[in-house]
Amino acid sequence: MALKEGLGAWKRIFWRRILLALGLLGLLLYVLPSVRHLEVLIPMGVCPAATMSLLRDNFTGVLRPWARPEVLTCTSWGAPIIWDGTFDPDVAQQKAGQKNLTIGLTVFAIGRYLEKYLARFLETAEQHFMVGQRVVYYVFTERPAAVPRVALGPGRRLRVERVARERRWQDVCMERMRTLHAALGGRLGREASFVFCMDVDQHFSGAFGPEALAESVAQLHAWHYHWPRRLLPFERDGRSAAALAPGEGDFYYHAAVFGGSVAALRELTAHCARGLRRDRARGLEARWHDESHLNKFFWLHKPAKVLSPEFCWSPEIGRRAEIRRPRLLWAPKEYGLLRD
């Protein structure tokens, strides 16, 4: 009996020390930029050979995950993680052209974010987003008259939708899901076959093409894709509709980019809006607002495709060997100037 109690006490001490070490590692990685470079030493995992041979979809054909052995190229449920070199962009363009698609791109430009970021976002989208495809941009703003005029290519349209100005920036984030759900059930849903929803405080720097399309698409967060699951910033308050229990969650996804078919996005936005509404009724607010609810949704409903951090990269992180060709780059965060 004494031996069992001694072993039990030793195990508890051991696991407490492991958790403490992981917590300190997470704090160092997040707070100290110089230490963050060490996270590249954390292995991302390996896609099993049996899964590699099966990776394909309707927009990229057969994928080439073996071309990127240094990174994780598939999920545990068999969805591809798209990295530069794992797909043929010409095949993706050809397959999308055969489907005669219209692709929607939504962005919210509220308050000072409109003047600061919107023009560059749209101008670079014209250079890099779904080039050669029909595209309809939806800009949601409280000041439609202030939306800049941007020269659009053939088959590309811009629509501006008026939305109310929320009192807090957190409410802007959280109301986004309700607004998107309504738009997807209206004209946007009738015009577009697939839709991407993006933050405005970023700009395109490389081709963001049909290889990104799928029934549902999630974006790996650039700041967290190397982290062990225990350190990922999921909502842990069990009272919140966004909460994930310890051991739950696959990856940490970034709400700056998500997409999919109209039907799939209607389901996603309805889930998030419902969770946000329930939390608000209880006087709660998830740590990362709509992003926390998006991560809960993708835990329950696995995305059909995951985009690597190349598709939404933060220059603040610095150079990484595995980030060969960034598609979107975060703008410098100037919250003190832009948020009321």
N, C-alpha and C positions, 0 to 999 in steps of 0.2 A: 504493500500500500504506500509506504513511504517512498519507494522507488518510483511508482507511478506519479505520485504528487510532485516529486522532484523533476521528473521528465516533463510533466505538464507545465510547471513553473518555468523551466528552461525554454520550452517552446514559445511560451508567451513573451518572454524577454527577447528571444531571438526575433520574433516577428515584429515586435515593437521597434526594435533597432532597425530592421529592414525598412519599415514604414517611415521611421524618422529619417533614415538616409535618403530615401526616395523623395521625401518632402523637402529636405535641404537641397538635394540636387535640382528639384524643380524651381526652388527659390533662386538658386544661383543662375540657372539657365535663363530665367525670366528677367532677373534684375541686372546681372553683370554681362554686358555685351561681349567682353573678351572671353568669358567662360562659355558663352553660347556656342562658340565655334567647336567646342568639345562634343556637342550633341550629334555631330556627324558620325561619331564613333558608335552611337547607339544603332544597332542593326535594325533595318526596316522589315526584315523577313524575306522569304524567298517564295516565289510562286511555284507550286509543285509542277513537275514536268507533265503529269497527266492533265492538269488544268490548262497549261500553256497551249497544248495541242488543240484545245476546244475553244479558245478565245476568238470570237468573231462577233460581228453584229451587222445590222442592216445598212450601216453607213461606212464602215471601214473594211468590210470583207474579213479575210483572215488577218489577224494581228500578228505582230512579230515581237512577242514579249522577251524572247531570248536575246534580242538586240540590246537590252538594257539589264544585264545581269546584276548591276550594282544597286538596283532599286526594286521595290515591290511592285509587280506589274499586274497583280490580280488580288481579288478579295477572297475571303473564306467561302463566300457564297457563289463564286465563279464569275463575278463581274470584272471587266477589265479596268485597270488603272492606266489612263492614257498619258504616256510620256513621249517626248520627241524621239523619233526613231522607231516607235512601235507600230506605226501605221503608215500607209501610203497616201499622202494628201491628194494625189491625182485620182486615186480610186474613190476616195471620199467625195471629191467634187463630182465625179462622174455619177456615183450612185445617188447623190442628192439631186443632181440635175434630172435624173430619170424619174424622180418622184414628184417633180413640179411643185416644190414646197414654197410656202411663205413663212419666214422665220421672224418672230417678234423679239424685240429687245426693249425691256422696260427699265426706266431709271427715275428716281425721285430726286428733284432738285428744289429743295426747300430753303428759304431764308438766304443767307449769304453763300450757301453751297452753289446756288445757281450761277452767280457771277464768277465765283472762284474756279469751278470745275467743269461746268456743263459744256462750254464751247469745245474745250480740248477733248472731252470724252466723245462727243459726237464727231468731231473732225477726224480723230484717230479711228473711230469705229468705221467711218467711211473708207478708210485706208485698209483696215485689217479684218473687220468682222463680217464673216460669211460673204466674202467677195465672190461675185458671180451668181449669187442667189438673190431671190426677192426678199426684201427686208422691210419691216414696218417698225419704226421707233415709236415708243410711247413715253412721253415725258410728263410726269406728274409734278405739278407745281402750284403754288398759290398765286403766282404772277405770270400767267400765260403770255402777256405782252412783252415780258422781259426775256423770253427764250430767244437765243441768238439765231440768226439766219445762217444755215449751213448748206453749202452746195451738195446736193444729193445726186448719186448716180442713177442710171436707168433702173426702173423696177424697185426703187427704194423711196419710202414715204416717211414723213414725220407727222405724228399726231400729238397734240398737247391737250392734257386733261387737267382741269382745275381741281385742286383738293384744298381742304381747309388747313390753315396754319395751326399746328398744335402748340400748346403752351410750353412743353418741354421737349428736348430733342429725343428723350427716351420714348415719348409718346409718338413721335414721328416714326421711329423704328417699329414700334408695336402696331401702329395703325396701318403700316404698309401691307401687312398680310390681309387685312380686311378689304383694303382698297384693291389689291391685286385680285382677290377672289371675285369681287364684283366685276372688275374689268374682264377677267377671263370668262365670265358668264355673259358678257355683252359683246361689244364690237370687236375687241381684241381677240376673243375666243372664236369669233366667226371669220376673222381675217387670217389668223396665223394657224399653222399646223403644229409648230413647236415654238416655245418661248423661252428666252433667257431673262432672268431678273438680276440686275447688277446694281452695285453702289456707284454713285457718281464720282466719288473722290479717288478715281484711278483713271488710267488711260491705256489704250492699246499700244503695244510695242512690237507685235508680231502677229502672224496669221492665226486667227481664231475661226476655224472653219468647220465644215460639217462633221469632221471627226469627233467633235464634241457632242453631237446630237445623240439622243437616246430617249426612251420612254420616260426615264427620270435620271437626273444628273446632279451629282453632288461634287463639291469642290474641297479638296484637302486644304486645311488651313496652313499657310506658309510657316507660321510660328510654332506649329505643334505636330508636324507630320513625323518627326523622329521620336517623339516622346512616348514612353510606355503608357499604357492605358490608365494606370492608377493616377497619373499626373495630369491627365487631360481635364480641362476646366468645364466639365459637364455640370449641370445644375444638380446639386446634392441635397437641397432642402426638400425633404419628403413631402412637404405640404404643397409644393408647386406641381402644376400639371406637366411641367417640363422635366421633372426630376428623373434621374437615372440612378439606380441602386449601384453600389460597388460591384464591379464585375460586369456591368452593362455598358454598352457603347462599343462601337467598332473602331471608328476613327473620329477625330474632331473636324467637323465640316464648317466652312466659312460661309456666312450668309451674304457675303459680297457677291457671290456667283452661285446661282442654282438655276436649274432649268428642266425641260421635259416637254411632253405632250400637253396639250391644253387640259385633257382629262386628268392626267397625273398631277399637274400643278393646281388644278381646282381642289383635288383631294388634299394636297399638301397645305395650301393656304387656308382651307377650311379647318384643318386640324390645328394649325398654329393660331389662327384667329380665335378658335374655340378655347384653346388652352390659355391664351392671353386674357380672354374675357373672364374665364373662371378664376384665374389668379387675381385679376383686378377686383372681382367681387369679394374675394377673401382678404383683400388688402396686401397682396403679395406682388412681387416683381422679380422675375428670374434674373440671375446674375448678369447674363448676356442677352436679356430681352428676347427679341424674336429669334435670334440665333440659337438660344437654348432650346426653344420649342422646335426649331428646325432639326436640331440634333436628335431630339426625342423622336420626331417623325421618322427620320432615316434609320434609327435603331429599330423601330417597329416595322417599317416598310423599306427594305433594303434598296438602295439606288441601283439602277440597271447599268450605270456607268459612273466611274469616279475620275475626276480630272486631277492630274498631278499638280503640285505647287507651281509648275511652269506656267499654268494657265492663269495664275493670280499670285504674283510674287511681290514681296516687300524688299525694295533696295536697301532698306535699313538693316536687313539681316546680313548683307554683304554677299560676296561671291560664294557660290557652292558648285562643286564640280558636276553634281547631278542636274543642276539647273542650266540646261544647255541653251534654251531659246524661250525666254519669258514671253508670254502672250499679253498679259495685263500687268501693269506696274502700279502699286499703291502710290498715291500722292503723299507728300509729307503731311502728317496730321497736325493741324493748327486749331485744336479744339477751343483754345482760349479766345481766339479771334472769331471763330465761326459759329460757336454755340452760345446762345443767349443764357 
